[in-house]
Amino acid sequence: MTDPLAPTDPIPLAQALIRCPSVTPADHGALDVVQRFLESLGFACERLVFGPEEWRVDNLWARRGSGSPHFMYCGHTDVVPPGDPSQWTDDPFAGVVREGWLYGRGANDMKGGVAAFLAGLKDYLAAHPDHPGSISLLITGDEEARSVDGVARVMPWLAERGLLPDMALVGEPSSFARVGDVIRIGRRGSLTARIAVHGKQGHSALPQKADNPVHRLMAALAPLIAAPLDQGTEFFPPSTLQVTGFDVGNRAANVIPATARAMLNIRFNDLHTRESLTERLHAALRAAGCRYDIEIESNAAPFLTEPGPFVEALIRAIRRTTGEEPELNAGGGTSDARFIRAYCPVAEFGDVGATGHQVDERASVENLRTLAGVYRAILEECLG
C-alpha cells in the first residue's frame, strides 16, 4: 500500500514539462501540466495572456486559501532554443534520465525547479491540509526572452485586485555548488550603452588631414576598462563593465573610418544608478574629445531584500533539511524578482545553477529530490 505521506518524486513532473517544447513565447502545453497538477490540489487557476498578436504570452496564476500570510512562488516554464539538436546526446525535449541526471532543455533552468516546488507543495499539503494563510504560484511563459508580458504585467494585475503576496520566492537555480549553499536576496542592475564616435574619414598615410574616431573611442574606453567601478558591498559583488561589441565597418587598411561604434554592458550594484553610470560614460567620452551619440538601455535596477523574518525562515528551512548554512548574496544577472521587489519581500532559491542554456542541459535527480524537500520545509517555516 502506498504511503500517503511518502515524498512526491519531482522527476516525472519535470519530464512532463521538458517534453513540452516551450521556447518563448510558445507554451506547447507546459502550463497545462502545471495547472492540472495544481487543480488536483485544490488551487483556483487563472490564465493571463498578454502581448501583441505575434507574441502572445501565457501566464498562470493559481491560489489556495485567501488569508494571510500569503506566500507566493514564482517560476517560468519557457526555455531558450536548444540550438542544433544534433549536438545533443539525446533529443533536447525528451526528458531522458541517465546515470542520475535528468537531461533536456529546461532541466536546470528551470522546469526541474518548478517540478520540485510542485512536489514539495503536494507533500506540504498532505501533512498540513488545513494550513494557515494562502499559497499562490505565478508561473510565466516570458522570462527567457523579452520579459515584458510575464511577471512584469502580472504583478500590477495582482495589485489592482488586492491579491499581492506578503512574501515571494523565485525558484531560479541560485545554489552554487550544493543545494542550499546560497540564497539570493537581491540582484544587480543591468545597463547597456551603444556608442557611436564620429571623426573625419581620410587616408591612413595623411592622419593630420583626418580625425580618427577609433583612437578617440579607444581612449575613452581605456580608463573605463582599467579602473574598477567599485569593490562590492556586504551582499553585492563588485560591479562589472564589459565591452561587448566594437565595430568600424571598414575593410580597407589604408582608410581612417568616419565612425567607430562600441557596445558596453554594465552589471552594477547599489552603489550606482542608471543616471550616475550614464554620466560616467559621458565624462569619459568628453575627456577623450569625442563627438558622439550614445543610447542607454536599462531594464533592471539593483535591489536588496534586507535580512528579516522571511529570509530567516528560508535559512531555517535550508538548515534543517540540508545542513547547509546558506550564504546571502545579490550576485548573478537579472531575474523576474526585479518585477516583484516593489510589492513585497522577495528572495531566490533553487537548484545548483550549472548547465542552464547549455547543450546537454541537465539536473541532478538527487538535487531535485532534495530541493523538493527544502521547498516543503520553506512552506512550513513561512506558513506553519
C-alpha positions as CSV (number, residue, x, y, z in Angstrom):
1,M,0.0,0.0,0.0
2,T,1.3,3.4,-0.9
3,D,2.2,5.7,2.0
4,P,0.2,8.9,1.5
5,L,2.9,10.9,3.3
6,A,5.8,9.4,1.2
7,P,7.8,12.2,-0.6
8,T,6.4,13.1,-4.0
9,D,9.0,12.4,-6.7
10,P,9.5,15.6,-8.8
11,I,11.2,13.7,-11.7
12,P,8.1,12.6,-13.6
13,L,6.7,16.1,-13.4
14,A,10.0,17.6,-14.6
15,Q,10.0,15.1,-17.5
16,A,6.4,16.1,-18.5
17,L,7.4,19.7,-18.5
18,I,10.6,19.2,-20.5
19,R,8.6,17.2,-23.1
20,C,6.7,20.5,-23.9
21,P,9.0,22.4,-26.3
22,S,8.1,25.8,-24.7
23,V,10.6,28.1,-26.4
24,T,9.5,31.6,-25.6
25,P,6.7,32.6,-26.3
26,A,5.3,29.2,-27.3
27,D,3.9,27.1,-24.4
28,H,3.0,23.8,-26.1
29,G,1.2,22.6,-23.0
30,A,3.7,23.3,-20.3
31,L,1.4,25.4,-18.2
32,D,-1.4,22.9,-18.7
33,V,0.8,20.3,-16.9
34,V,1.2,22.7,-14.0
35,Q,-2.4,23.8,-13.9
36,R,-3.8,20.2,-13.9
37,F,-1.5,19.3,-11.0
38,L,-2.5,22.4,-9.0
39,E,-6.2,22.0,-9.6
40,S,-5.9,18.4,-8.2
41,L,-4.5,20.1,-5.0
42,G,-7.5,22.5,-4.7
43,F,-5.9,25.5,-6.3
44,A,-8.1,28.0,-8.3
45,C,-6.2,28.8,-11.5
46,E,-6.5,31.6,-13.9
47,R,-4.6,32.0,-17.2
48,L,-3.4,35.5,-18.1
49,V,-2.5,36.2,-21.7
50,F,-0.6,39.4,-22.6
51,G,1.4,40.7,-25.6
52,P,0.8,41.5,-29.3
53,E,-0.8,39.0,-31.6
54,E,2.6,37.9,-33.0
55,W,4.0,37.4,-29.4
56,R,1.2,36.1,-27.2
57,V,2.5,35.1,-23.8
58,D,0.6,32.7,-21.5
59,N,0.9,33.1,-17.7
60,L,-0.6,31.0,-14.9
61,W,-1.9,32.5,-11.6
62,A,-3.0,29.9,-9.0
63,R,-4.0,30.3,-5.4
64,R,-5.2,28.2,-2.5
65,G,-6.7,29.9,0.5
66,S,-7.5,33.6,1.0
67,G,-5.9,34.7,4.3
68,S,-2.5,35.9,5.5
69,P,0.3,35.2,5.5
70,H,0.2,34.9,1.7
71,F,3.3,33.0,0.3
72,M,3.9,33.2,-3.5
73,Y,6.2,31.0,-5.6
74,C,7.3,32.4,-8.9
75,G,8.8,30.5,-11.8
76,H,8.9,30.1,-15.5
77,T,8.2,27.3,-18.0
78,D,9.6,29.0,-21.1
79,V,13.1,28.0,-22.2
80,V,15.7,29.2,-24.6
81,P,16.1,27.4,-28.0
82,P,18.1,24.2,-27.9
83,G,20.3,25.2,-30.8
84,D,21.4,22.4,-33.2
85,P,19.7,19.2,-31.8
86,S,22.4,17.1,-33.4
87,Q,24.9,18.5,-30.9
88,W,22.8,16.9,-28.0
89,T,23.3,13.4,-26.8
90,D,19.5,12.9,-26.7
91,D,16.6,14.8,-28.1
92,P,16.6,18.1,-26.1
93,F,12.9,17.7,-25.3
94,A,12.9,14.0,-24.5
95,G,13.5,14.3,-20.7
96,V,15.8,11.4,-20.5
97,V,17.1,10.2,-17.1
98,R,20.6,8.6,-17.3
99,E,23.1,7.8,-14.6
100,G,21.4,10.0,-12.0
101,W,20.9,13.0,-14.3
102,L,17.7,14.4,-15.9
103,Y,18.6,15.7,-19.4
104,G,16.7,18.2,-21.5
105,R,16.2,21.9,-22.3
106,G,14.9,23.4,-19.1
107,A,16.0,20.6,-16.7
108,N,18.2,23.2,-14.9
109,D,16.6,26.5,-15.9
110,M,14.0,26.0,-14.6
111,K,11.5,23.3,-15.3
112,G,13.3,21.0,-12.8
113,G,12.9,23.7,-10.1
114,V,9.2,24.2,-10.9
115,A,8.6,20.4,-10.6
116,A,10.5,20.3,-7.3
117,F,8.3,23.0,-5.9
118,L,5.1,21.3,-7.1
119,A,6.3,18.0,-5.4
120,G,7.2,19.8,-2.2
121,L,3.9,21.7,-2.2
122,K,1.9,18.4,-2.5
123,D,3.8,16.9,0.4
124,Y,3.2,20.1,2.5
125,L,-0.5,20.0,1.8
126,A,-0.7,16.2,2.6
127,A,0.8,17.0,6.0
128,H,-1.0,20.3,6.5
129,P,-4.4,20.1,4.7
130,D,-5.7,23.0,6.9
131,H,-2.7,25.2,6.6
132,P,-2.9,28.8,7.7
133,G,-2.8,31.6,5.2
134,S,-2.7,31.1,1.5
135,I,-0.3,29.8,-1.2
136,S,-0.1,31.1,-4.7
137,L,2.0,30.4,-7.8
138,L,2.8,32.8,-10.6
139,I,4.3,30.7,-13.5
140,T,5.2,32.7,-16.6
141,G,6.0,31.9,-20.2
142,D,8.0,35.1,-20.7
143,E,11.3,35.1,-18.7
144,E,13.9,33.9,-21.1
145,A,13.2,36.5,-23.9
146,R,11.6,39.9,-23.6
147,S,10.4,39.6,-20.0
148,V,7.7,42.2,-20.9
149,D,4.5,40.2,-20.9
150,G,5.1,37.9,-18.0
151,V,5.7,38.8,-14.3
152,A,6.1,42.5,-15.3
153,R,2.5,42.5,-16.4
154,V,1.0,40.1,-13.8
155,M,2.3,42.0,-10.7
156,P,0.3,45.2,-11.5
157,W,-2.7,43.0,-12.3
158,L,-2.4,41.4,-8.8
159,A,-2.0,44.8,-7.2
160,E,-5.1,46.2,-8.9
161,R,-7.2,43.3,-7.5
162,G,-5.7,43.3,-4.0
163,L,-4.1,39.9,-4.5
164,L,-0.5,40.8,-3.6
165,P,1.5,38.3,-1.6
166,D,3.2,39.0,1.7
167,M,6.4,37.3,0.5
168,A,7.6,35.8,-2.7
169,L,10.2,33.1,-3.6
170,V,11.6,33.0,-7.1
171,G,12.8,29.5,-7.9
172,E,15.7,30.3,-10.2
173,P,18.7,27.9,-9.8
174,S,20.5,30.0,-7.2
175,S,22.6,27.4,-5.5
176,F,26.3,27.4,-6.4
177,A,27.9,24.0,-5.6
178,R,25.3,22.3,-3.4
179,V,21.6,22.7,-2.9
180,G,21.2,25.2,-0.1
181,D,24.6,26.9,-0.1
182,V,23.2,30.3,-1.5
183,I,20.1,32.4,-1.2
184,R,19.9,35.4,-3.4
185,I,18.4,38.3,-1.6
186,G,18.9,40.8,-4.4
187,R,20.2,41.3,-7.9
188,R,22.5,43.7,-9.7
189,G,21.2,46.2,-12.2
190,S,22.0,46.0,-15.9
191,L,22.8,48.9,-18.3
192,T,23.6,48.6,-22.0
193,A,25.3,51.5,-23.8
194,R,25.6,51.8,-27.6
195,I,28.2,54.4,-28.5
196,A,29.0,56.0,-31.9
197,V,32.0,58.2,-32.1
198,H,32.3,60.4,-35.2
199,G,35.5,61.6,-36.8
200,K,36.7,62.5,-40.3
201,Q,37.5,59.9,-42.9
202,G,40.9,60.1,-44.5
203,H,44.0,58.4,-45.8
204,S,46.0,56.5,-43.2
205,A,49.1,58.0,-44.7
206,L,47.8,61.5,-44.0
207,P,46.3,61.3,-40.5
208,Q,46.8,65.0,-40.0
209,K,44.0,65.6,-42.5
210,A,41.6,63.2,-40.8
211,D,40.2,62.7,-37.3
212,N,40.4,59.0,-36.3
213,P,37.3,58.1,-34.3
214,V,38.8,54.7,-33.4
215,H,41.6,56.3,-31.5
216,R,39.2,58.6,-29.6
217,L,36.9,55.7,-28.8
218,M,39.7,53.6,-27.6
219,A,41.0,56.5,-25.4
220,A,37.5,56.8,-23.9
221,L,37.2,53.1,-23.2
222,A,40.6,52.6,-21.8
223,P,40.0,54.2,-18.4
224,L,36.6,52.7,-18.1
225,I,38.1,49.3,-18.5
226,A,41.1,49.9,-16.4
227,A,39.5,51.3,-13.2
228,P,37.2,49.0,-11.1
229,L,33.8,50.5,-10.7
230,D,33.8,49.5,-7.0
231,Q,34.9,46.8,-4.6
232,G,31.4,45.5,-3.9
233,T,29.3,45.8,-0.8
234,E,28.2,43.5,2.0
235,F,25.9,41.4,-0.2
236,F,26.7,42.6,-3.7
237,P,29.8,41.6,-5.7
238,P,31.8,44.3,-7.5
239,S,30.1,45.9,-10.4
240,T,31.5,45.0,-13.8
241,L,31.8,46.8,-17.2
242,Q,32.3,44.7,-20.3
243,V,32.9,45.9,-23.8
244,T,30.6,43.5,-25.7
245,G,30.9,45.0,-29.2
246,F,33.4,47.1,-31.3
247,D,32.9,47.9,-35.0
248,V,34.1,50.4,-37.6
249,G,32.7,48.7,-40.7
250,N,35.9,49.2,-42.5
251,R,37.7,46.7,-44.8
252,A,40.3,49.0,-46.2
253,A,43.6,49.0,-44.2
254,N,44.6,52.4,-45.6
255,V,41.4,54.3,-44.8
256,I,40.7,56.0,-41.5
257,P,36.9,55.5,-40.9
258,A,34.4,58.2,-40.3
259,T,32.7,56.4,-37.4
260,A,33.6,53.9,-34.7
261,R,31.0,52.1,-32.6
262,A,31.1,50.2,-29.3
263,M,28.6,48.4,-27.1
264,L,29.0,48.0,-23.4
265,N,27.1,46.1,-20.7
266,I,27.4,47.1,-17.0
267,R,26.2,44.9,-14.2
268,F,26.0,47.3,-11.2
269,N,25.3,47.1,-7.5
270,D,23.6,49.5,-5.2
271,L,26.5,52.0,-5.2
272,H,25.4,53.1,-8.6
273,T,22.3,54.2,-10.6
274,R,21.4,54.4,-14.2
275,E,22.0,58.2,-14.0
276,S,25.4,58.0,-12.3
277,L,26.7,55.4,-14.7
278,T,25.4,57.3,-17.7
279,E,27.2,60.4,-16.5
280,R,30.4,58.4,-16.0
281,L,30.3,57.3,-19.7
282,H,29.6,60.9,-20.9
283,A,32.6,62.1,-18.8
284,A,34.9,59.5,-20.3
285,L,33.8,60.4,-23.9
286,R,34.2,64.1,-23.2
287,A,37.6,63.7,-21.7
288,A,38.7,61.9,-24.9
289,G,37.5,64.7,-27.1
290,C,34.8,62.6,-28.8
291,R,32.0,63.8,-30.9
292,Y,29.5,61.1,-30.2
293,D,26.0,59.7,-29.9
294,I,25.0,57.4,-27.1
295,E,22.0,55.2,-26.5
296,I,21.3,53.9,-23.0
297,E,19.1,51.0,-22.1
298,S,18.5,49.8,-18.5
299,N,15.6,47.4,-17.7
300,A,16.9,46.4,-14.3
301,A,17.9,48.4,-11.2
302,P,19.8,46.8,-8.3
303,F,17.7,45.8,-5.4
304,L,18.2,44.1,-2.0
305,T,15.8,42.4,0.4
306,E,17.2,43.1,3.8
307,P,17.5,40.1,6.0
308,G,14.4,39.8,8.2
309,P,11.7,37.3,9.1
310,F,11.2,36.0,5.6
311,V,14.9,35.4,4.9
312,E,15.4,33.9,8.3
313,A,12.6,31.4,7.6
314,L,14.3,30.4,4.4
315,I,17.6,29.9,6.3
316,R,15.9,27.7,8.9
317,A,14.3,25.5,6.3
318,I,17.5,25.0,4.4
319,R,19.5,24.4,7.6
320,R,17.1,21.7,8.9
321,T,16.7,19.8,5.6
322,T,20.2,20.0,4.1
323,G,22.5,21.0,7.0
324,E,23.8,23.9,4.8
325,E,24.4,27.4,6.2
326,P,23.4,29.4,3.2
327,E,25.3,32.4,2.0
328,L,23.3,35.5,1.4
329,N,24.3,37.4,-1.7
330,A,23.0,39.5,-4.5
331,G,25.1,38.3,-7.4
332,G,24.3,36.9,-10.8
333,G,22.4,38.5,-13.6
334,T,18.8,39.6,-13.7
335,S,15.6,37.7,-12.9
336,D,11.9,38.1,-12.5
337,A,12.5,39.1,-8.9
338,R,13.1,42.6,-10.1
339,F,9.4,42.9,-11.0
340,I,8.3,41.7,-7.6
341,R,10.6,43.7,-5.3
342,A,8.4,46.8,-5.3
343,Y,5.4,44.8,-3.9
344,C,6.8,42.5,-1.2
345,P,10.0,41.0,0.2
346,V,11.4,38.6,-2.5
347,A,14.3,36.2,-2.5
348,E,15.6,33.5,-4.9
349,F,16.3,29.9,-4.1
350,G,16.6,26.9,-6.3
351,D,18.8,24.1,-7.8
352,V,22.5,24.4,-8.4
353,G,22.9,26.7,-11.5
354,A,25.4,24.7,-13.6
355,T,24.1,23.8,-17.0
356,G,21.3,26.2,-17.9
357,H,21.2,27.2,-21.6
358,Q,24.0,24.7,-22.5
359,V,24.0,21.7,-24.8
360,D,23.0,18.6,-22.8
361,E,21.5,20.8,-20.1
362,R,20.8,18.6,-17.1
363,A,19.8,18.5,-13.4
364,S,20.9,16.0,-10.8
365,V,18.0,13.7,-9.8
366,E,19.2,13.7,-6.2
367,N,19.4,17.5,-6.1
368,L,15.8,17.9,-7.4
369,R,14.5,15.5,-4.8
370,T,16.4,17.4,-2.1
371,L,15.1,20.7,-3.4
372,A,11.5,19.4,-3.2
373,G,12.1,18.6,0.5
374,V,13.5,22.1,1.1
375,Y,10.5,23.7,-0.6
376,R,8.2,21.8,1.7
377,A,10.2,23.0,4.7
378,I,10.1,26.5,3.4
379,L,6.3,26.4,3.3
380,E,6.3,25.0,6.9
381,E,8.6,27.8,8.1
382,C,6.7,30.6,6.3
383,L,3.1,29.4,7.0
384,G,3.3,26.9,9.8
